[in-house]
Amino acid sequence: MSRANPLPIENSLFFRMVLAVNLTARPFARLYSRKYQLNLTEWRVMVALANVPGVSANEVARLCGLDKMTVSRSLASMMRHGYVARRPARDDRRRLILALTSSGRRVFAAIAPSGAARERSLFGDFSAAERAQFGHLLDRLVERARQLPDA
């Protein structure tokens, strides 16, 4: 009895989207993981903290689209390496606020330019209109993905 493949990769937008992310992120481990003791997920958390300092772990999870446990493990590792500090929020002492330390900001400053260059290279053949349209489509896709159930 043969069953049709419910997710043929040659027709799957989802698979091609994941493939594009994986291909663009592939050099990260070789270039930065060992040097900075930072994995790709931790880098994504670092990017969020560099762009929105003073957020909570829950807000980092939302910004990155990661589950809370993954963010918690990433933050614990980053704190051990001295890249992230946390302190109680002024308005709610139960809420912990996260920020990059000076060491974390130096690591971010060392890695971020190559990420920006890779993005420019990746989208270099896109016109301004295509980049704007792609950005709009990605925003819609992210919004829809946020609405999907986890199960």
Order of alpha helices (4+ residues) and beta strands (2+ residues): alpha-alpha-alpha-alpha-beta-beta-alpha-alpha
